[in-house]
Amino acid sequence: MSPFRTLAVALALLFGLQVLPAQAQAESHGSGDPTYSLEAPPAYAMIGDLLIARPLLIAATLVGAVLFVVALPFTATGGGIGDTGKALVVDPGKSAFVRCLGCTGDGYNKRE
């Protein structure tokens, strides 16, 4: 086989193998975009989320809000008010109040 054909076959094989993970993800999630994929958590995940995770996340949001107010003078001088508020209040609050029951991802996934 000529060196050109060997190189062409090697490149085709290399690029073909690189595309396989993207195809597998697209087939497993429908469109490949995680925004459009819906989770279907089992009942035990919903119960555990309702009884354990949500109360802890609500408590973390409240404690984070208190810590944010305490740290506000220091973060204001450093210019990191937005990052501190997001880390201490918004992220735990989003996980507690916006995430679907039993889901592992954050954000709102509309169910039909």
C-alpha positions as CSV (number, residue, x, y, z in Angstrom):
1,M,0.0,0.0,0.0
2,S,1.3,3.4,-0.8
3,P,2.2,5.9,2.0
4,F,-0.6,8.2,0.8
5,R,-3.3,5.5,1.1
6,T,-1.9,4.4,4.5
7,L,-2.1,8.0,5.7
8,A,-5.6,8.5,4.3
9,V,-6.9,5.3,5.9
10,A,-5.3,6.3,9.3
11,L,-6.8,9.7,9.2
12,A,-10.2,8.4,8.2
13,L,-10.1,5.9,11.1
14,L,-8.9,8.6,13.5
15,F,-11.7,11.0,12.6
16,G,-14.3,8.3,12.5
17,L,-13.4,7.2,16.0
18,Q,-13.5,10.8,17.3
19,V,-17.1,11.2,16.1
20,L,-18.4,8.1,18.0
21,P,-18.8,9.7,21.5
22,A,-20.8,12.6,20.0
23,Q,-23.1,10.2,18.1
24,A,-23.6,8.1,21.3
25,Q,-24.5,11.2,23.3
26,A,-26.9,12.4,20.6
27,E,-28.7,9.0,20.4
28,S,-29.0,8.7,24.2
29,H,-30.4,12.2,24.8
30,G,-32.6,12.6,21.8
31,S,-31.3,15.8,20.3
32,G,-28.0,15.8,22.1
33,D,-28.8,19.1,23.9
34,P,-29.2,18.5,27.7
35,T,-31.8,21.3,27.8
36,Y,-34.2,19.1,26.0
37,S,-33.6,15.9,27.9
38,L,-36.0,15.1,30.7
39,E,-35.0,13.0,33.7
40,A,-37.3,10.4,35.0
41,P,-36.1,9.9,38.6
42,P,-37.3,6.8,40.5
43,A,-39.7,7.2,43.5
44,Y,-37.0,6.6,46.1
45,A,-34.9,9.5,44.7
46,M,-38.0,11.8,44.9
47,I,-38.6,10.7,48.5
48,G,-35.0,11.2,49.5
49,D,-34.9,14.5,47.8
50,L,-38.1,15.7,49.5
51,L,-37.2,14.5,53.0
52,I,-33.4,15.0,53.1
53,A,-32.0,17.1,50.4
54,R,-34.6,19.9,50.1
55,P,-34.6,20.8,53.8
56,L,-30.8,20.8,53.9
57,L,-30.7,23.0,50.8
58,I,-33.2,25.4,52.2
59,A,-31.1,25.6,55.4
60,A,-28.0,26.2,53.3
61,T,-29.8,29.0,51.5
62,L,-30.7,30.7,54.8
63,V,-27.3,30.2,56.3
64,G,-25.7,31.5,53.1
65,A,-27.9,34.6,53.2
66,V,-26.8,35.3,56.7
67,L,-23.1,34.8,55.8
68,F,-23.6,37.0,52.7
69,V,-24.8,39.8,54.9
70,V,-21.9,39.3,57.3
71,A,-19.4,39.2,54.5
72,L,-20.9,42.1,52.6
73,P,-18.5,44.8,53.8
74,F,-15.5,42.7,52.9
75,T,-16.8,41.6,49.5
76,A,-17.8,45.2,48.7
77,T,-14.2,46.4,49.2
78,G,-12.9,43.5,47.0
79,G,-15.6,44.0,44.3
80,G,-16.9,40.4,44.5
81,I,-20.5,41.0,45.6
82,G,-22.1,39.2,42.7
83,D,-19.9,36.1,42.9
84,T,-20.4,35.9,46.7
85,G,-24.1,36.3,46.4
86,K,-24.3,33.7,43.7
87,A,-22.2,31.1,45.6
88,L,-23.8,31.6,49.0
89,V,-27.5,32.3,48.2
90,V,-28.4,31.8,44.5
91,D,-26.9,28.4,43.8
92,P,-28.3,26.6,46.9
93,G,-31.7,28.4,46.4
94,K,-31.8,27.3,42.8
95,S,-31.1,23.7,43.8
96,A,-33.7,23.9,46.5
97,F,-36.6,25.6,44.7
98,V,-36.1,25.4,40.9
99,R,-34.8,21.8,40.4
100,C,-37.4,19.1,39.7
101,L,-38.0,16.6,42.6
102,G,-35.5,13.8,42.4
103,C,-33.5,15.3,39.5
104,T,-29.8,15.5,39.7
105,G,-29.4,18.5,37.3
106,D,-30.1,22.0,38.2
107,G,-32.5,24.3,36.5
108,Y,-36.1,24.0,35.4
109,N,-37.1,21.0,33.2
110,K,-40.6,21.4,32.0
111,R,-42.6,18.1,32.2
112,E,-45.6,17.3,30.1
